[in-house]
């Protein structure tokens, strides 16, 4: 027989994870730190699993992440139910937390926020993360939905295809004339490159495909951790880079960028993953995201 999971214990676990310490969670819930500790221990005994790593700040274990996600989903359903019953009383709008990659934020995603019907009374908490890593925030229960590159749904989530974001290998004209006179497979492993951050291996993967695995991009690299800054760094001649088509096209037309391998565009499929909840707020956001992506991305 499956053990019941008392709501007060789930709420306590969520408060500890969100606040970072037992003392802060106690203050947020208006109880003593001893009560917090007892509830967490009771939850661990009930599930037979350790749910928290007692670090500073505390972190959920893999089992704890499952319960944190459940706690957030229960809280979401409670708020929706209170709103439908007219019992919320606060008149506060609904917060929707979404993980989005930087390039989507800089190109097509922000219009989504303005296209959600005003009567939905939503406000957004956006978490910027690489599309290869946004699914991790869903698994942790930190967000309700995510734009991700993975078609494999996170447990407890649904997934739908959004389209493909195309990236173009480009450089400033002067940089290309000075440093990229030869075939890209020979020049790109040797010349400076612009990358987003130290986890970004997008440019490396592109060069590995060109060189049939012999080499990645050069170790001479500039780290520029914003989408807009990345594009400007490439246009300024610091190095070459893969730039979203929507950002590259106007600069190509203006002569500030040139293509360095015109037949080698890279398409990244994007997906929308969200909790499997009958939540009006999530449904409205998903509809708007899908419609916006259909107009902005390649099919």
Sine and cosine of phi, psi and omega as CSV:
sin_phi,cos_phi,sin_psi,cos_psi,sin_omega,cos_omega
0.00,0.00,0.73,-0.68,-0.03,-1.00
-0.96,0.29,0.67,-0.75,0.02,-1.00
-0.96,0.29,0.58,-0.81,0.13,-0.99
-0.94,0.33,0.49,-0.87,0.04,-1.00
-0.89,-0.45,0.99,-0.15,-0.04,-1.00
-0.85,0.53,0.67,-0.74,-0.04,-1.00
-0.89,0.46,-0.56,0.83,-0.02,-1.00
-0.91,0.41,-0.54,0.84,0.04,-1.00
-0.95,0.31,-0.63,0.78,0.05,-1.00
-0.91,0.42,-0.68,0.73,0.02,-1.00
-0.89,0.46,-0.61,0.79,0.01,-1.00
-0.91,0.41,-0.72,0.70,0.04,-1.00
-0.84,0.54,-0.71,0.71,0.00,-1.00
-0.89,0.46,-0.67,0.74,0.00,-1.00
-0.90,0.44,-0.66,0.75,0.00,-1.00
-0.89,0.45,-0.70,0.72,-0.01,-1.00
-0.91,0.41,-0.69,0.73,-0.03,-1.00
-0.94,0.34,-0.63,0.78,-0.07,-1.00
-1.00,0.08,-0.41,0.91,0.10,-0.99
0.99,-0.12,-0.40,0.92,0.01,-1.00
-0.61,-0.79,0.31,-0.95,0.05,-1.00
-0.92,0.40,-0.64,0.77,-0.02,-1.00
-0.89,0.45,-0.70,0.72,0.00,-1.00
-0.92,0.40,-0.62,0.79,0.05,-1.00
-0.90,0.43,-0.62,0.78,0.03,-1.00
-0.89,0.46,-0.66,0.75,0.02,-1.00
-0.91,0.42,-0.64,0.77,-0.02,-1.00
-0.93,0.38,-0.56,0.83,-0.04,-1.00
-0.99,-0.12,-0.03,1.00,0.03,-1.00
0.88,0.48,0.69,0.72,0.10,-0.99
-0.73,-0.69,0.02,-1.00,-0.01,-1.00
-1.00,0.09,0.43,-0.90,0.09,-1.00
-0.84,0.55,-0.55,0.83,0.04,-1.00
-0.88,0.47,-0.64,0.77,0.02,-1.00
-0.91,0.42,-0.64,0.77,0.04,-1.00
-0.87,0.49,-0.75,0.66,-0.02,-1.00
-0.87,0.49,-0.67,0.74,-0.01,-1.00
-0.90,0.43,-0.64,0.77,-0.01,-1.00
-0.93,0.38,-0.65,0.76,0.02,-1.00
-0.91,0.42,-0.69,0.72,0.03,-1.00
-0.88,0.47,-0.65,0.76,0.02,-1.00
-0.90,0.44,-0.61,0.79,0.03,-1.00
-0.92,0.38,-0.64,0.77,0.03,-1.00
-0.92,0.40,-0.63,0.77,0.04,-1.00
-0.92,0.40,-0.63,0.78,-0.04,-1.00
-0.92,0.39,-0.61,0.79,-0.03,-1.00
-1.00,-0.04,-0.29,0.96,-0.04,-1.00
0.95,0.30,0.40,0.92,-0.04,-1.00
-0.65,-0.76,0.53,-0.85,0.16,-0.99
-0.97,0.25,0.78,-0.62,-0.07,-1.00
-0.94,-0.33,-0.26,0.97,-0.02,-1.00
-0.73,-0.68,0.64,-0.77,0.22,-0.98
-1.00,-0.04,0.85,-0.53,-0.10,-0.99
-0.99,0.16,0.88,0.47,0.06,-1.00
-0.99,-0.17,-0.04,-1.00,0.09,-1.00
-0.83,-0.56,0.95,-0.32,-0.07,1.00
-0.96,0.28,0.29,-0.96,0.02,-1.00
-0.90,0.43,0.46,-0.89,0.03,-1.00
-0.73,-0.68,0.61,-0.79,0.05,-1.00
-0.96,0.28,0.57,-0.82,0.17,-0.99
-0.96,0.27,0.00,-1.00,0.05,-1.00
-0.86,0.51,-0.67,0.75,0.06,-1.00
-0.92,0.39,-0.62,0.79,0.03,-1.00
-0.89,0.45,-0.59,0.81,0.03,-1.00
-0.88,0.48,-0.62,0.78,0.04,-1.00
-0.88,0.48,-0.69,0.73,-0.03,-1.00
-0.96,0.29,-0.57,0.82,0.06,-1.00
-0.90,0.44,-0.68,0.73,0.04,-1.00
-0.88,0.48,-0.67,0.74,0.04,-1.00
-0.88,0.48,-0.69,0.72,-0.02,-1.00
-0.88,0.47,-0.65,0.76,0.02,-1.00
-0.92,0.39,-0.62,0.78,0.00,-1.00
-0.93,0.38,-0.65,0.76,0.05,-1.00
-0.89,0.46,-0.68,0.73,0.01,-1.00
-0.89,0.46,-0.62,0.78,0.03,-1.00
-0.90,0.44,-0.71,0.70,0.00,-1.00
-0.91,0.42,-0.61,0.79,0.03,-1.00
-0.88,0.47,-0.71,0.70,-0.01,-1.00
-0.90,0.44,-0.66,0.75,0.03,-1.00
-0.89,0.45,-0.66,0.75,-0.01,-1.00
-0.91,0.42,-0.69,0.72,0.02,-1.00
-0.87,0.49,-0.65,0.76,-0.01,-1.00
-0.90,0.44,-0.68,0.74,0.00,-1.00
-0.91,0.41,-0.52,0.85,0.00,-1.00
-1.00,0.08,-0.09,1.00,-0.03,-1.00
0.95,0.31,0.44,0.90,-0.06,-1.00
-0.96,-0.28,0.04,1.00,-0.08,-1.00
-0.91,0.42,-0.66,0.75,0.13,-0.99
0.96,0.27,-0.41,0.91,-0.09,-1.00
-1.00,0.04,-0.41,0.91,-0.06,-1.00
0.94,0.33,0.20,0.98,-0.03,-1.00
-0.97,0.23,0.59,-0.81,0.08,-1.00
-0.95,0.32,0.17,-0.99,-0.02,-1.00
-1.00,0.01,0.74,-0.67,0.06,-1.00
-1.00,-0.01,0.75,-0.66,0.04,-1.00
-0.86,-0.50,0.88,-0.48,-0.03,-1.00
-0.99,-0.14,0.77,-0.63,-0.09,-1.00
-0.68,-0.73,0.68,-0.73,0.12,-0.99
-0.99,-0.12,0.78,-0.63,-0.08,-1.00
-0.67,-0.74,0.64,-0.77,0.06,-1.00
-0.97,0.25,0.42,-0.91,-0.13,-0.99
-0.88,0.48,-0.64,0.77,-0.05,-1.00
-0.93,0.38,-0.59,0.81,0.08,-1.00
-0.91,0.40,-0.65,0.76,0.04,-1.00
-0.86,0.51,-0.63,0.78,-0.09,-1.00
-0.99,0.16,-0.23,0.97,-0.10,-0.99
-0.88,-0.48,-0.91,0.41,-0.18,-0.98
-0.89,-0.46,-0.29,0.96,-0.20,-0.98
-0.98,0.19,-0.62,0.78,-0.08,-1.00
-0.84,0.54,-0.59,0.80,0.08,-1.00
-0.85,0.53,-0.38,0.92,0.05,-1.00
-0.83,0.56,-0.67,0.74,-0.10,-0.99
-0.89,0.46,-0.61,0.79,-0.02,-1.00
-0.99,0.17,-0.28,0.96,-0.05,-1.00
-1.00,-0.07,-0.16,0.99,0.12,-0.99
-0.92,0.39,0.77,-0.64,-0.06,-1.00
-0.81,0.59,0.74,-0.68,-0.04,-1.00
-0.84,0.54,-0.53,0.85,-0.02,-1.00
-0.92,0.39,-0.23,0.97,0.05,-1.00
-0.94,0.34,-0.39,0.92,0.05,-1.00
0.79,0.61,0.84,0.54,0.01,-1.00
-0.94,-0.33,0.53,-0.85,0.25,-0.97
-0.75,-0.66,0.41,-0.91,-0.25,-0.97
-0.89,-0.46,0.61,-0.79,0.21,-0.98
-0.89,-0.45,0.95,-0.30,-0.04,-1.00
-0.99,-0.12,0.73,-0.68,0.08,-1.00
-0.93,-0.37,0.88,-0.47,0.00,-1.00
-0.99,0.12,0.81,-0.59,-0.02,-1.00
-0.40,-0.92,0.51,-0.86,0.05,-1.00
-0.85,0.52,0.59,-0.81,-0.08,-1.00
-0.89,0.46,-0.36,0.93,0.06,-1.00
-0.97,0.22,-0.20,0.98,-0.10,-0.99
-0.86,-0.52,-0.07,1.00,-0.03,-1.00
-0.91,0.42,-0.51,0.86,-0.01,-1.00
-0.88,0.47,-0.48,0.88,0.02,-1.00
-0.89,0.45,-0.59,0.81,0.03,-1.00
-0.92,0.39,-0.53,0.85,0.10,-1.00
-0.92,0.39,-0.71,0.71,0.00,-1.00
-0.87,0.49,-0.61,0.80,-0.02,-1.00
-0.97,0.24,-0.19,0.98,-0.05,-1.00
0.98,0.19,0.24,0.97,-0.04,-1.00
-0.98,0.22,-0.42,0.91,0.01,-1.00
-0.72,-0.70,0.33,-0.94,0.01,-1.00
-1.00,-0.01,-0.38,0.92,-0.06,-1.00
-0.42,-0.91,0.27,-0.96,-0.04,-1.00
-0.39,-0.92,0.55,-0.83,0.27,-0.96
-1.00,0.00,0.86,-0.51,-0.13,-0.99
-0.68,-0.74,0.31,-0.95,0.06,-1.00
-1.00,-0.07,0.03,1.00,-0.06,-1.00
-0.99,-0.16,0.80,-0.60,0.08,-1.00
-0.99,0.13,-0.11,0.99,-0.03,-1.00
-1.00,0.04,0.89,-0.45,-0.09,-1.00
-0.92,0.39,0.66,-0.75,0.18,-0.98
-0.91,0.42,0.60,-0.80,0.02,-1.00
-0.78,0.63,0.76,-0.65,-0.01,-1.00
1.00,0.08,0.12,0.99,-0.04,-1.00
-0.83,-0.55,0.44,-0.90,0.15,-0.99
-0.98,-0.22,0.32,-0.95,-0.05,-1.00
-0.65,-0.76,0.61,-0.79,0.11,-0.99
-0.62,-0.79,0.57,-0.82,-0.01,-1.00
-0.96,0.27,0.65,-0.76,0.03,-1.00
-0.97,-0.24,-0.57,0.82,-0.09,-1.00
0.63,-0.77,-0.14,-0.99,-0.05,-1.00
-0.90,-0.44,0.75,-0.66,0.12,-0.99
-1.00,-0.05,0.85,-0.53,-0.03,-1.00
-1.00,-0.04,0.69,-0.72,0.05,-1.00
-0.89,-0.45,0.65,-0.76,-0.01,-1.00
-0.91,-0.41,0.74,-0.67,0.09,-1.00
-0.97,0.24,0.88,-0.47,-0.12,-0.99
-0.65,-0.76,0.22,-0.98,0.08,-1.00
-0.40,-0.92,0.25,-0.97,0.11,-0.99
-0.93,0.36,0.55,-0.84,-0.04,-1.00
-0.82,0.58,-0.71,0.71,-0.01,-1.00
-0.90,0.44,-0.67,0.74,0.03,-1.00
-0.88,0.47,-0.70,0.72,-0.02,-1.00
-0.89,0.45,-0.66,0.75,-0.02,-1.00
-0.91,0.41,-0.62,0.79,-0.05,-1.00
-0.98,0.19,-0.66,0.75,-0.24,-0.97
-0.91,-0.41,-0.21,0.98,-0.14,-0.99
-0.81,-0.59,0.69,0.72,-0.04,-1.00
-0.97,0.24,-0.43,0.90,-0.05,-1.00
-1.00,-0.07,-0.12,-0.99,0.04,-1.00
-0.88,0.48,0.64,-0.76,-0.04,-1.00
-0.82,0.57,-0.58,0.81,-0.01,-1.00
-0.89,0.45,-0.41,0.91,0.00,-1.00
-1.00,-0.08,-0.56,0.83,-0.11,-0.99
-1.00,0.01,-0.62,0.78,-0.12,-0.99
-0.88,0.47,-0.57,0.82,0.03,-1.00
-0.92,0.38,-0.18,0.98,-0.12,-0.99
-0.93,-0.36,-0.23,0.97,-0.16,-0.99
-0.95,-0.32,0.37,-0.93,0.00,-1.00
-0.84,0.55,0.55,-0.83,-0.03,-1.00
-0.73,-0.68,0.50,-0.87,0.08,-1.00
-0.98,-0.20,0.78,-0.62,0.05,-1.00
-0.79,-0.62,0.33,-0.94,-0.10,-0.99
-0.96,0.28,-0.81,0.59,0.04,-1.00
-0.38,-0.92,-0.13,-0.99,-0.12,-0.99
-0.96,0.27,-0.18,0.98,0.11,-0.99
-1.00,-0.03,-0.14,0.99,-0.08,-1.00
-0.98,0.19,0.93,-0.36,0.06,-1.00
-0.90,-0.43,0.34,0.94,-0.07,-1.00
-0.89,0.46,-0.77,0.64,0.02,-1.00
-0.91,0.42,-0.61,0.79,0.04,-1.00
-0.87,0.49,-0.70,0.71,0.01,-1.00
-0.89,0.47,-0.62,0.79,0.02,-1.00
-0.88,0.47,-0.72,0.69,-0.02,-1.00
-0.93,0.36,-0.61,0.79,0.04,-1.00
-0.87,0.49,-0.61,0.79,0.04,-1.00
-0.92,0.39,-0.63,0.77,0.03,-1.00
-0.90,0.43,-0.62,0.78,-0.09,-1.00
-0.99,-0.11,0.17,0.99,-0.03,-1.00
0.82,0.57,0.65,0.76,0.10,-1.00
1.00,0.07,0.03,1.00,-0.05,-1.00
-0.97,0.26,-0.47,0.88,-0.10,-1.00
-0.40,-0.92,0.46,-0.89,0.18,-0.98
-0.99,-0.16,-0.24,-0.97,0.06,-1.00
-0.93,0.36,0.25,-0.97,-0.05,-1.00
-0.89,0.46,0.47,-0.88,0.12,-0.99
-0.96,0.27,-0.18,0.98,0.07,-1.00
-0.99,0.13,1.00,-0.09,-0.13,-0.99
-0.67,-0.74,0.53,-0.85,0.06,-1.00
-0.96,-0.28,0.77,-0.64,0.02,-1.00
-0.99,-0.14,0.89,-0.46,-0.03,-1.00
-0.76,-0.65,0.98,-0.18,-0.22,-0.97
-1.00,0.02,0.52,0.85,0.19,-0.98
-0.72,-0.69,0.53,-0.85,-0.04,-1.00
-0.89,0.45,-0.73,0.69,0.00,-1.00
-0.90,0.43,-0.67,0.74,0.03,-1.00
-0.90,0.43,-0.60,0.80,0.04,-1.00
-0.85,0.52,-0.76,0.65,-0.02,-1.00
-0.88,0.47,-0.69,0.72,-0.02,-1.00
-0.91,0.41,-0.57,0.82,0.03,-1.00
-0.90,0.43,-0.65,0.76,0.05,-1.00
-0.92,0.40,-0.72,0.70,0.00,-1.00
-0.90,0.43,-0.45,0.89,0.01,-1.00
-0.98,0.18,-0.12,0.99,0.06,-1.00
1.00,-0.01,0.28,0.96,0.02,-1.00
-0.95,0.31,-0.48,0.88,-0.02,-1.00
0.04,-1.00,0.00,-1.00,0.06,-1.00
-1.00,-0.03,0.22,-0.98,0.05,-1.00
-0.19,-0.98,0.23,-0.97,0.08,-1.00
-1.00,-0.07,0.90,-0.43,-0.13,-0.99
-0.90,-0.43,0.69,-0.72,0.05,-1.00
-0.80,0.60,0.66,-0.75,-0.04,-1.00
-0.80,0.60,-0.65,0.76,-0.04,-1.00
-0.89,0.45,-0.52,0.85,0.03,-1.00
-1.00,0.05,-0.51,0.86,-0.07,-1.00
-0.97,0.23,-0.62,0.78,-0.14,-0.99
-0.81,0.58,-0.77,0.64,-0.01,-1.00
-0.90,0.44,-0.54,0.84,0.00,-1.00
-0.97,0.25,-0.52,0.86,0.10,-0.99
-0.91,0.40,-0.68,0.73,0.01,-1.00
-0.91,0.41,-0.55,0.84,-0.01,-1.00
-0.99,0.14,-0.12,0.99,0.00,-1.00
0.99,0.14,0.16,0.99,0.02,-1.00
-0.99,0.11,-0.32,0.95,0.07,-1.00
-0.75,-0.66,0.42,-0.91,0.15,-0.99
-0.74,-0.67,0.51,-0.86,0.08,-1.00
-0.96,0.28,0.64,-0.76,-0.01,-1.00
-0.93,-0.36,-0.15,0.99,0.11,-0.99
-0.40,-0.92,0.96,0.29,-0.19,-0.98
-0.84,0.55,-0.45,0.89,-0.03,-1.00
-1.00,-0.06,0.22,0.98,-0.11,-0.99
-0.85,-0.52,0.61,0.79,0.08,-1.00
-0.88,0.48,0.49,-0.87,0.00,-1.00
-0.90,-0.45,0.82,-0.57,0.04,-1.00
-0.97,-0.23,0.80,-0.60,0.03,-1.00
-0.93,-0.36,0.91,-0.42,0.04,-1.00
-0.95,0.32,0.66,-0.75,0.02,-1.00
-0.88,-0.47,0.54,-0.84,-0.03,-1.00
-0.73,-0.68,0.44,-0.90,0.09,-1.00
-0.96,-0.29,0.87,-0.48,0.08,-1.00
-0.90,-0.43,0.64,-0.76,0.02,-1.00
-0.50,-0.86,0.32,-0.95,0.06,-1.00
-0.85,0.52,0.58,-0.81,0.09,-1.00
-0.99,0.13,0.99,0.17,0.00,-1.00
-0.78,-0.62,0.59,-0.81,0.12,-0.99
-0.99,0.11,0.94,0.35,-0.08,-1.00
-0.93,-0.35,0.87,-0.50,0.04,-1.00
-0.84,0.54,-0.60,0.80,-0.02,-1.00
-0.89,0.45,-0.75,0.66,0.00,-1.00
-0.90,0.43,-0.63,0.78,-0.02,-1.00
-0.88,0.47,-0.68,0.73,0.01,-1.00
-0.90,0.44,-0.69,0.72,0.00,-1.00
-0.90,0.44,-0.70,0.71,-0.03,-1.00
-0.87,0.48,-0.67,0.74,0.02,-1.00
-0.88,0.47,-0.68,0.73,-0.04,-1.00
-0.95,0.32,-0.65,0.76,0.04,-1.00
-0.87,0.50,-0.72,0.69,-0.04,-1.00
-0.89,0.45,-0.68,0.73,-0.01,-1.00
-0.92,0.40,-0.66,0.75,0.00,-1.00
-0.91,0.41,-0.68,0.73,0.00,-1.00
-0.90,0.43,-0.62,0.78,-0.01,-1.00
-0.87,0.49,-0.55,0.83,0.00,-1.00
-0.99,0.13,-0.44,0.90,-0.15,-0.99
-0.98,-0.19,-0.49,0.87,-0.10,-1.00
-0.97,-0.23,0.28,-0.96,0.10,-1.00
-0.97,0.23,0.60,-0.80,-0.02,-1.00
-0.94,0.34,0.00,0.00,0.00,0.00
